[in-house]
Amino acid sequence: MDLQLTGSRVLVTGGTKGIGRAIVEAFADEGAVVEFCARDAAEIEMTEKALAGRGSGVRGVQLDVRNGPALTAWVVDAAERLGGVDAVVANVSALAVPDTEENWYASFEVDLMHTVRLAKAALPHLEASDNGSIVAISSVSGREADFAAGPYGTMKTALVGYISGLAFQLAERGVRANVVSPGNTYFQNGFWHSAETTLPDLYDMALGLNPTGRMGRPDEMAKAVVFLSSPVSSFTTGTHLVVDGALTRGIQL
């Protein structure tokens, strides 16, 4: 299927590792031009080199998304460089699970407010696009209570509520908004890769809960994001797409 993304201008937060990196790669392979942000300059450089020549171009910018003015400035500057923006993906998470006051603030600023600020900054450009799209990355921990209940799970739940409202508010303005909630996703140097040796009981429990007998891959999550961002999904907005291998049991009504 041609997703009709050739030449599309896409912004992704957190594009150097895991699901974010896979999202950047998937958009590039569909012919999009992609700008991503991340905090680590060395990782940005390595990602740019690894993806050189893929798609219509991949560029990284060093940025901490907790810095609201800097995040807004990046969106404005990227739109100028690219001649507009067609899609944004709010991927970054603080991954702040323990129930501490510091983690509540971190999760609020990183998981929730960076999504809000990204959407607001990008909105004028998305309205000018023929395919304005916002996708936020939530989590199965935002859908049901699990070991990550607390700062992480609460903000992931809030993301679904925010995006659902945004979809309704922006529909008449031609901008779509959707959520993708990945299940447990395994990748090198990621949370579950580390937990396999440092938290083996948690890892075994999480693996055992999935009837597929495995965890997800970043590329499996990325494909869902790219599909929802594409013109092929032109009538899909306000959707919460769970990609978890039947890990969660609740029925979405």
NULOFI-659905 format. One record per residue (C-alpha): x, y, z; residue in three letters; residue number from 1. Coordinates in pm, 1 decimal. Example, Ala and Ser with C-alpha at 12.3 -4.5 7.8 and 13.67 -1.06 7.14 Angstrom:
BEGIN
<<1230.0 -450.0 780.0> 'ALA' 1>,
<<1367.0 -106.0 714.0> 'SER' 2>,
***
This chain:
BEGIN
<<0.0 0.0 0.0> 'MET' 1>,
<<127.4 345.6 -91.5> 'ASP' 2>,
<<81.9 561.5 218.6> 'LEU' 3>,
<<118.7 877.4 6.0> 'GLN' 4>,
<<384.6 1023.4 234.6> 'LEU' 5>,
<<652.4 1102.4 -23.1> 'THR' 6>,
<<775.9 1455.3 45.2> 'GLY' 7>,
<<569.6 1490.6 362.3> 'SER' 8>,
<<728.8 1703.6 632.7> 'ARG' 9>,
<<733.9 1530.3 969.4> 'VAL' 10>,
<<855.5 1621.8 1319.8> 'LEU' 11>,
<<926.1 1352.1 1580.1> 'VAL' 12>,
<<1029.3 1410.6 1939.4> 'THR' 13>,
<<1285.8 1164.2 2073.7> 'GLY' 14>,
<<1415.2 1007.9 1753.8> 'GLY' 15>,
<<1743.4 839.8 1843.0> 'THR' 16>,
<<1639.5 514.6 2008.2> 'LYS' 17>,
<<1361.8 262.3 2053.5> 'GLY' 18>,
<<1016.4 344.5 1922.8> 'ILE' 19>,
<<1111.3 701.7 1833.5> 'GLY' 20>,
<<1402.6 589.1 1618.3> 'ARG' 21>,
<<1180.9 331.3 1448.1> 'ALA' 22>,
<<922.0 602.4 1376.5> 'ILE' 23>,
<<1184.8 822.3 1212.0> 'VAL' 24>,
<<1306.4 528.0 1003.1> 'GLU' 25>,
<<953.9 428.4 898.5> 'ALA' 26>,
<<864.4 779.8 784.7> 'PHE' 27>,
<<1193.7 808.7 597.1> 'ALA' 28>,
<<1133.5 478.3 422.1> 'ASP' 29>,
<<796.2 611.0 306.2> 'GLU' 30>,
<<974.2 904.2 141.2> 'GLY' 31>,
<<908.6 1171.3 403.0> 'ALA' 32>,
<<1153.5 1436.8 513.6> 'VAL' 33>,
<<1193.9 1402.8 889.5> 'VAL' 34>,
<<1326.5 1625.9 1164.2> 'GLU' 35>,
<<1363.0 1479.5 1510.6> 'PHE' 36>,
<<1485.1 1608.4 1842.5> 'CYS' 37>,
<<1675.9 1443.8 2126.3> 'ALA' 38>,
<<1892.5 1549.8 2419.5> 'ARG' 39>,
<<2217.4 1368.9 2337.1> 'ASP' 40>,
<<2424.9 1531.5 2061.0> 'ALA' 41>,
<<2633.0 1218.9 1999.7> 'ALA' 42>,
<<2322.6 1003.3 1956.4> 'GLU' 43>,
<<2175.9 1258.7 1718.2> 'ILE' 44>,
<<2490.2 1250.4 1505.7> 'GLU' 45>,
<<2495.8 870.7 1497.2> 'MET' 46>,
<<2128.9 858.6 1398.2> 'THR' 47>,
<<2178.0 1110.8 1120.0> 'GLU' 48>,
<<2472.3 913.8 981.8> 'LYS' 49>,
<<2287.1 583.2 1004.0> 'ALA' 50>,
<<1986.5 721.3 817.1> 'LEU' 51>,
<<2171.9 931.9 561.5> 'ALA' 52>,
<<2021.5 884.5 217.9> 'GLY' 53>,
<<1693.1 739.8 341.3> 'ARG' 54>,
<<1372.2 912.0 244.2> 'GLY' 55>,
<<1380.2 1279.2 153.4> 'SER' 56>,
<<1623.6 1361.6 434.0> 'GLY' 57>,
<<1663.0 1311.8 809.2> 'VAL' 58>,
<<1788.3 1584.1 1043.5> 'ARG' 59>,
<<1827.5 1594.3 1419.5> 'GLY' 60>,
<<1822.3 1885.2 1665.0> 'VAL' 61>,
<<1948.9 1883.6 2023.0> 'GLN' 62>,
<<1661.7 1974.1 2253.1> 'LEU' 63>,
<<1516.2 1898.9 2595.7> 'ASP' 64>,
<<1139.2 1898.3 2546.6> 'VAL' 65>,
<<1086.2 2019.9 2903.9> 'ARG' 66>,
<<1207.0 2357.3 2775.8> 'ASN' 67>,
<<882.0 2492.5 2637.7> 'GLY' 68>,
<<1022.3 2799.2 2455.4> 'PRO' 69>,
<<1297.9 2588.2 2297.3> 'ALA' 70>,
<<1045.6 2326.6 2183.6> 'LEU' 71>,
<<825.8 2593.6 2027.0> 'THR' 72>,
<<1126.6 2756.2 1860.1> 'ALA' 73>,
<<1228.8 2422.0 1710.2> 'TRP' 74>,
<<885.4 2373.4 1555.3> 'VAL' 75>,
<<888.4 2725.8 1411.1> 'VAL' 76>,
<<1242.7 2688.8 1274.9> 'ASP' 77>,
<<1175.9 2341.4 1134.7> 'ALA' 78>,
<<863.9 2462.8 957.4> 'ALA' 79>,
<<1067.6 2739.1 797.9> 'GLU' 80>,
<<1340.3 2498.2 689.8> 'ARG' 81>,
<<1094.7 2245.2 550.6> 'LEU' 82>,
<<845.5 2488.7 404.5> 'GLY' 83>,
<<574.0 2369.2 638.4> 'GLY' 84>,
<<478.3 2072.4 857.3> 'VAL' 85>,
<<235.7 1794.2 770.1> 'ASP' 86>,
<<264.8 1564.8 1072.1> 'ALA' 87>,
<<400.5 1569.7 1425.8> 'VAL' 88>,
<<460.5 1276.5 1658.5> 'VAL' 89>,
<<488.6 1336.1 2034.2> 'ALA' 90>,
<<697.4 1036.4 2133.9> 'ASN' 91>,
<<918.7 1145.9 2423.5> 'VAL' 92>,
<<849.1 1010.9 2772.3> 'SER' 93>,
<<1022.1 1070.3 3102.9> 'ALA' 94>,
<<968.7 699.6 3182.9> 'LEU' 95>,
<<928.5 810.8 3542.5> 'ALA' 96>,
<<759.7 515.4 3712.0> 'VAL' 97>,
<<839.5 532.3 4087.6> 'PRO' 98>,
<<582.9 730.3 4286.4> 'ASP' 99>,
<<789.9 1032.0 4388.9> 'THR' 100>,
<<699.3 1398.9 4370.6> 'GLU' 101>,
<<991.4 1459.2 4134.4> 'GLU' 102>,
<<857.7 1194.3 3897.4> 'ASN' 103>,
<<509.5 1346.5 3901.6> 'TRP' 104>,
<<652.9 1679.3 3787.9> 'TYR' 105>,
<<879.1 1512.7 3530.9> 'ALA' 106>,
<<594.6 1308.1 3384.8> 'SER' 107>,
<<369.3 1612.7 3369.8> 'PHE' 108>,
<<628.0 1827.4 3193.5> 'GLU' 109>,
<<769.9 1562.5 2960.0> 'VAL' 110>,
<<488.1 1322.6 2878.5> 'ASP' 111>,
<<189.5 1557.9 2887.7> 'LEU' 112>,
<<300.7 1918.5 2847.6> 'MET' 113>,
<<553.4 1852.5 2572.4> 'HIS' 114>,
<<266.5 1698.3 2374.4> 'THR' 115>,
<<46.0 1999.9 2439.8> 'VAL' 116>,
<<321.0 2243.9 2344.6> 'ARG' 117>,
<<416.7 2050.2 2032.7> 'LEU' 118>,
<<55.9 2043.3 1913.0> 'ALA' 119>,
<<1.1 2413.1 1979.9> 'LYS' 120>,
<<323.3 2518.8 1810.4> 'ALA' 121>,
<<258.8 2301.4 1506.7> 'ALA' 122>,
<<-111.5 2380.2 1466.4> 'LEU' 123>,
<<-82.3 2679.4 1228.6> 'PRO' 124>,
<<137.8 2472.8 997.3> 'HIS' 125>,
<<-81.9 2163.4 1022.5> 'LEU' 126>,
<<-387.9 2371.4 932.7> 'GLU' 127>,
<<-205.8 2488.4 619.2> 'ALA' 128>,
<<-130.3 2128.0 520.4> 'SER' 129>,
<<-354.0 1903.2 314.1> 'ASP' 130>,
<<-284.4 1626.5 567.7> 'ASN' 131>,
<<-234.7 1783.2 908.9> 'GLY' 132>,
<<-180.3 1507.1 1165.2> 'SER' 133>,
<<-90.9 1479.8 1533.3> 'ILE' 134>,
<<-3.9 1143.5 1688.4> 'VAL' 135>,
<<80.7 1102.9 2057.2> 'ALA' 136>,
<<248.0 795.1 2201.8> 'ILE' 137>,
<<69.0 677.2 2514.4> 'SER' 138>,
<<99.7 326.9 2661.6> 'SER' 139>,
<<-103.7 28.1 2772.1> 'VAL' 140>,
<<-21.5 161.6 3119.9> 'SER' 141>,
<<-248.6 453.1 3037.0> 'GLY' 142>,
<<-534.4 218.1 2959.9> 'ARG' 143>,
<<-530.7 -9.5 3264.1> 'GLU' 144>,
<<-364.0 -17.3 3604.7> 'ALA' 145>,
<<-38.9 -211.3 3614.2> 'ASP' 146>,
<<307.1 -192.4 3771.6> 'PHE' 147>,
<<354.8 156.3 3619.1> 'ALA' 148>,
<<46.3 307.5 3785.2> 'ALA' 149>,
<<141.7 643.9 3933.4> 'GLY' 150>,
<<318.4 929.3 3753.2> 'PRO' 151>,
<<382.9 740.2 3430.1> 'TYR' 152>,
<<46.6 568.0 3396.7> 'GLY' 153>,
<<-152.9 874.7 3499.0> 'THR' 154>,
<<7.6 1101.6 3241.9> 'MET' 155>,
<<-30.9 837.7 2971.7> 'LYS' 156>,
<<-403.2 827.5 3055.0> 'THR' 157>,
<<-414.7 1207.0 3038.9> 'ALA' 158>,
<<-263.6 1196.9 2690.1> 'LEU' 159>,
<<-553.9 989.9 2562.0> 'VAL' 160>,
<<-802.2 1237.1 2706.7> 'GLY' 161>,
<<-616.2 1536.2 2568.0> 'TYR' 162>,
<<-584.2 1395.9 2217.4> 'ILE' 163>,
<<-947.0 1281.6 2211.0> 'SER' 164>,
<<-1058.8 1635.9 2289.1> 'GLY' 165>,
<<-813.9 1780.3 2040.2> 'LEU' 166>,
<<-947.0 1555.8 1764.4> 'ALA' 167>,
<<-1299.2 1687.8 1823.4> 'PHE' 168>,
<<-1185.6 2050.6 1839.2> 'GLN' 169>,
<<-969.2 2035.0 1527.1> 'LEU' 170>,
<<-1184.6 1820.9 1299.5> 'ALA' 171>,
<<-1351.4 2115.9 1129.5> 'GLU' 172>,
<<-1009.7 2273.6 1082.4> 'ARG' 173>,
<<-879.9 1978.4 884.2> 'GLY' 174>,
<<-630.9 1849.5 1141.1> 'VAL' 175>,
<<-647.0 1494.0 1273.4> 'ARG' 176>,
<<-528.0 1374.8 1616.5> 'ALA' 177>,
<<-477.8 1013.8 1725.6> 'ASN' 178>,
<<-306.5 808.7 1994.8> 'VAL' 179>,
<<-96.9 493.9 1966.4> 'VAL' 180>,
<<-50.8 291.3 2285.3> 'SER' 181>,
<<231.5 39.0 2259.8> 'PRO' 182>,
<<247.0 -267.9 2474.6> 'GLY' 183>,
<<573.9 -383.6 2628.7> 'ASN' 184>,
<<838.0 -318.0 2363.4> 'THR' 185>,
<<1178.9 -482.4 2368.1> 'TYR' 186>,
<<1486.9 -325.1 2212.4> 'PHE' 187>,
<<1860.8 -302.2 2278.9> 'GLN' 188>,
<<1934.9 -79.7 2579.8> 'ASN' 189>,
<<1565.8 -18.7 2637.0> 'GLY' 190>,
<<1370.2 -63.7 2960.4> 'PHE' 191>,
<<1278.8 -427.4 2905.8> 'TRP' 192>,
<<1625.6 -519.3 2782.6> 'HIS' 193>,
<<1763.5 -381.8 3108.5> 'SER' 194>,
<<1486.9 -538.4 3317.5> 'ALA' 195>,
<<1564.9 -879.8 3172.5> 'GLU' 196>,
<<1877.6 -888.7 3390.5> 'THR' 197>,
<<1817.1 -624.4 3659.4> 'THR' 198>,
<<1447.3 -696.2 3730.5> 'LEU' 199>,
<<1403.0 -1056.6 3615.6> 'PRO' 200>,
<<1082.2 -1117.1 3815.4> 'ASP' 201>,
<<915.5 -813.2 3657.6> 'LEU' 202>,
<<1040.8 -910.7 3312.9> 'TYR' 203>,
<<914.2 -1269.2 3344.8> 'ASP' 204>,
<<578.7 -1147.8 3474.9> 'MET' 205>,
<<535.0 -901.6 3187.8> 'ALA' 206>,
<<640.1 -1155.9 2927.2> 'LEU' 207>,
<<408.3 -1417.5 3075.5> 'GLY' 208>,
<<107.6 -1186.3 3050.8> 'LEU' 209>,
<<128.5 -1165.5 2672.8> 'ASN' 210>,
<<-48.3 -1453.4 2494.5> 'PRO' 211>,
<<180.7 -1413.0 2193.2> 'THR' 212>,
<<470.7 -1525.3 2412.3> 'GLY' 213>,
<<683.8 -1225.1 2323.3> 'ARG' 214>,
<<713.8 -849.0 2355.5> 'MET' 215>,
<<664.3 -606.0 2070.8> 'GLY' 216>,
<<929.5 -458.3 1844.0> 'ARG' 217>,
<<978.5 -84.1 1784.9> 'PRO' 218>,
<<907.1 -121.8 1413.7> 'ASP' 219>,
<<566.5 -273.7 1491.5> 'GLU' 220>,
<<472.6 35.3 1690.2> 'MET' 221>,
<<618.4 269.2 1430.6> 'ALA' 222>,
<<413.3 124.2 1146.2> 'LYS' 223>,
<<92.6 205.8 1335.3> 'ALA' 224>,
<<208.0 564.3 1388.9> 'VAL' 225>,
<<302.4 616.4 1025.4> 'VAL' 226>,
<<-25.0 467.3 900.9> 'PHE' 227>,
<<-233.4 696.2 1123.4> 'LEU' 228>,
<<-25.1 995.1 1011.0> 'SER' 229>,
<<-72.2 922.0 642.3> 'SER' 230>,
<<-333.6 1050.3 395.9> 'PRO' 231>,
<<-455.6 690.2 372.6> 'VAL' 232>,
<<-602.4 749.2 722.7> 'SER' 233>,
<<-770.0 1072.8 617.0> 'SER' 234>,
<<-1098.8 995.6 798.4> 'PHE' 235>,
<<-938.7 853.9 1112.8> 'THR' 236>,
<<-924.0 1097.1 1402.1> 'THR' 237>,
<<-983.0 1062.0 1774.8> 'GLY' 238>,
<<-870.1 699.3 1758.6> 'THR' 239>,
<<-680.7 522.2 2037.0> 'HIS' 240>,
<<-490.2 241.3 1867.0> 'LEU' 241>,
<<-351.5 -20.3 2107.3> 'VAL' 242>,
<<-62.9 -225.0 1965.2> 'VAL' 243>,
<<11.3 -484.0 2232.3> 'ASP' 244>,
<<-30.6 -840.0 2106.1> 'GLY' 245>,
<<-350.9 -885.2 2311.4> 'ALA' 246>,
<<-169.9 -798.1 2635.3> 'LEU' 247>,
<<-457.7 -587.0 2761.8> 'THR' 248>,
<<-792.6 -754.2 2814.2> 'ARG' 249>,
<<-1033.5 -464.1 2847.0> 'GLY' 250>,
<<-1288.4 -401.3 2572.2> 'ILE' 251>,
<<-1268.5 -51.8 2422.7> 'GLN' 252>,
<<-1619.3 89.6 2389.4> 'LEU' 253>,
***
